[in-house]
């Protein structure tokens, strides 16, 4: 080092200052960004450990760029461990998940009948007699929620007379408004976080257990029996169904919403509609679709019973009077598997908790949209657009033409006046 320093003095060069040393290191740091690796011990190194996460302290001195925009910590991606825990607790939707694709039996010659009104399905397939396949079908179907709806229907009766003086009565539907409750069965619909539970029935529940008539399980009356307290599992019930020698048998699986105060919501909706001075016949009820699946063993009789033209033939020829008792007493039924989707539940402290929102919150959210649809005499399923229009001021639509804008204003005023008259004088009564 002394020799080098002596040579530099001889050629007239200056002694490197600490500032020059820092500049040189900064230049080497810029070179390393272009692909040249830095030494491990360099305190100005840019290298970040693969084991470090955003927000954790590090011994490496950070490089500060005054021109760089500030980054909020909330905008940073989550730690890898947090993301793994979140994905394990509630897996995201896969491209081929049960929710995206329709679940059908694997048999090429299977028969699937879907009720267009309720969404209930009836399967006839050989694969349902395989315990493993049947269990797989049920577990896949249990991941899909039922489709509950609150439905409000208002009707009135109109009496008219024809030219001969004969009286004729017709039922007129004033409104038919429906609101779906399925989104509120999820704590997070994107990640499918819910409180759903696939369970087998208890011994105290009166259901079909491989029998013609519904009955309770053994030990339900607190009788002392060997194994009376052991509730069969899903796998065991599937094996019992497959091992049954019955010629006609049916295994039923149900999905249902639980923990919803149906009566309380119905009462509040009825009061809201009556406050509009509606005088017709009002029916408010909860309906559930896509909630029932029946698995039949592959037999000709089961295929015939699900064929529409054969059903109509038996009805028109009145032979169903003999066919129905035969099918009823010949078919062994299982109704032992249920998928519960709680809207609310009672926690360990005895308090009621909700998976998303309470019934009061749901009513406060939808009451204005439902009331508006009722007054407009709509017959439709309300969606997000109806909810948005009810809570936001509807902007006036101006075309730029004075005559057209005046006509639109008169139209809005006329609709508003009709609604107010209906509120005050009553509407929808029998006539």
Secondary structure in CASP SS format (residue, H / E / C, confidence):
PFRMAT SS
TARGET T0000
AUTHOR 0000-0000-0000
METHOD secondary structure of the structure
MODEL  1
X C 1.00
X H 1.00
X H 1.00
X H 1.00
X H 1.00
X H 1.00
X H 1.00
X H 1.00
X H 1.00
X H 1.00
X C 1.00
X C 1.00
X C 1.00
X C 1.00
X C 1.00
X C 1.00
X C 1.00
X H 1.00
X H 1.00
X H 1.00
X H 1.00
X H 1.00
X H 1.00
X H 1.00
X H 1.00
X H 1.00
X H 1.00
X H 1.00
X H 1.00
X H 1.00
X H 1.00
X H 1.00
X H 1.00
X C 1.00
X C 1.00
X C 1.00
X C 1.00
X C 1.00
X C 1.00
X C 1.00
X C 1.00
X C 1.00
X C 1.00
X C 1.00
X C 1.00
X C 1.00
X C 1.00
X C 1.00
X C 1.00
X C 1.00
X C 1.00
X C 1.00
X C 1.00
X C 1.00
X C 1.00
X C 1.00
X C 1.00
X C 1.00
X C 1.00
X C 1.00
X C 1.00
X C 1.00
X C 1.00
X C 1.00
X C 1.00
X C 1.00
X C 1.00
X C 1.00
X C 1.00
X C 1.00
X C 1.00
X C 1.00
X H 1.00
X H 1.00
X H 1.00
X C 1.00
X C 1.00
X C 1.00
X C 1.00
X H 1.00
X H 1.00
X H 1.00
X H 1.00
X H 1.00
X H 1.00
X H 1.00
X H 1.00
X H 1.00
X H 1.00
X C 1.00
X C 1.00
X C 1.00
X C 1.00
X C 1.00
X C 1.00
X C 1.00
X C 1.00
X C 1.00
X C 1.00
X C 1.00
X C 1.00
X C 1.00
X C 1.00
X C 1.00
X C 1.00
X C 1.00
X C 1.00
X C 1.00
X C 1.00
X C 1.00
X E 1.00
X E 1.00
X E 1.00
X E 1.00
X C 1.00
X C 1.00
X C 1.00
X C 1.00
X C 1.00
X C 1.00
X E 1.00
X E 1.00
X E 1.00
X E 1.00
X C 1.00
X H 1.00
X H 1.00
X H 1.00
X H 1.00
X C 1.00
X H 1.00
X H 1.00
X H 1.00
X H 1.00
X H 1.00
X H 1.00
X H 1.00
X H 1.00
X H 1.00
X H 1.00
X H 1.00
X H 1.00
X C 1.00
X C 1.00
X C 1.00
X C 1.00
X E 1.00
X E 1.00
X E 1.00
X E 1.00
X E 1.00
X E 1.00
X E 1.00
X E 1.00
X E 1.00
X E 1.00
X E 1.00
X E 1.00
X E 1.00
X E 1.00
X E 1.00
X C 1.00
X C 1.00
X C 1.00
X C 1.00
X C 1.00
X E 1.00
X E 1.00
X E 1.00
X E 1.00
X E 1.00
X E 1.00
X E 1.00
X E 1.00
X E 1.00
X E 1.00
X E 1.00
X E 1.00
X E 1.00
X E 1.00
X C 1.00
X H 1.00
X H 1.00
X H 1.00
X H 1.00
X C 1.00
X C 1.00
X E 1.00
X C 1.00
X C 1.00
X C 1.00
X C 1.00
X E 1.00
X C 1.00
X C 1.00
X C 1.00
X E 1.00
X E 1.00
X E 1.00
X E 1.00
X C 1.00
X C 1.00
X C 1.00
X C 1.00
X C 1.00
X C 1.00
X E 1.00
X C 1.00
X E 1.00
X E 1.00
X E 1.00
X C 1.00
X C 1.00
X C 1.00
X E 1.00
X C 1.00
X C 1.00
X C 1.00
X C 1.00
X C 1.00
X C 1.00
X C 1.00
X C 1.00
X C 1.00
X C 1.00
X C 1.00
X C 1.00
X C 1.00
X C 1.00
X C 1.00
X C 1.00
X C 1.00
X C 1.00
X H 1.00
X H 1.00
X H 1.00
X H 1.00
X H 1.00
X H 1.00
X H 1.00
X H 1.00
X H 1.00
X H 1.00
X C 1.00
X C 1.00
X C 1.00
X C 1.00
X E 1.00
X E 1.00
X E 1.00
X E 1.00
X E 1.00
X E 1.00
X E 1.00
X E 1.00
X E 1.00
X E 1.00
X E 1.00
X C 1.00
X C 1.00
X C 1.00
X H 1.00
X H 1.00
X H 1.00
X H 1.00
X H 1.00
X H 1.00
X H 1.00
X H 1.00
X H 1.00
X H 1.00
X H 1.00
X H 1.00
X H 1.00
X H 1.00
X C 1.00
X C 1.00
X E 1.00
X C 1.00
X C 1.00
X E 1.00
X E 1.00
X E 1.00
X E 1.00
X E 1.00
X E 1.00
X E 1.00
X E 1.00
X E 1.00
X C 1.00
X C 1.00
X E 1.00
X E 1.00
X E 1.00
X E 1.00
X E 1.00
X C 1.00
X C 1.00
X C 1.00
X H 1.00
X H 1.00
X H 1.00
X H 1.00
X H 1.00
X H 1.00
X C 1.00
X C 1.00
X H 1.00
X H 1.00
X H 1.00
X H 1.00
X H 1.00
X H 1.00
X H 1.00
X H 1.00
X H 1.00
X C 1.00
X C 1.00
X C 1.00
X H 1.00
X H 1.00
X H 1.00
X H 1.00
X H 1.00
X H 1.00
X H 1.00
X H 1.00
X H 1.00
X H 1.00
X H 1.00
X E 1.00
X E 1.00
X E 1.00
X E 1.00
X E 1.00
X E 1.00
X E 1.00
X E 1.00
X E 1.00
X E 1.00
X E 1.00
X E 1.00
X C 1.00
X E 1.00
X E 1.00
X E 1.00
X C 1.00
X C 1.00
X C 1.00
X C 1.00
X C 1.00
X E 1.00
X E 1.00
X E 1.00
X C 1.00
X C 1.00
X C 1.00
X C 1.00
X H 1.00
X H 1.00
X H 1.00
X H 1.00
X H 1.00
X H 1.00
X H 1.00
X H 1.00
X H 1.00
X H 1.00
X H 1.00
X H 1.00
X H 1.00
X H 1.00
X H 1.00
X H 1.00
X H 1.00
X C 1.00
X C 1.00
X C 1.00
X E 1.00
X E 1.00
X E 1.00
X C 1.00
X C 1.00
X H 1.00
X H 1.00
X H 1.00
X H 1.00
X H 1.00
X H 1.00
X H 1.00
X H 1.00
X C 1.00
X C 1.00
X C 1.00
X C 1.00
X C 1.00
X C 1.00
X C 1.00
X C 1.00
X C 1.00
X C 1.00
X H 1.00
X H 1.00
X H 1.00
X H 1.00
X H 1.00
X H 1.00
X H 1.00
X H 1.00
X H 1.00
X H 1.00
X H 1.00
X H 1.00
X H 1.00
X H 1.00
X H 1.00
X H 1.00
X H 1.00
X H 1.00
X H 1.00
X H 1.00
X H 1.00
X H 1.00
X H 1.00
X H 1.00
X C 1.00
X E 1.00
X C 1.00
X C 1.00
X C 1.00
X C 1.00
END
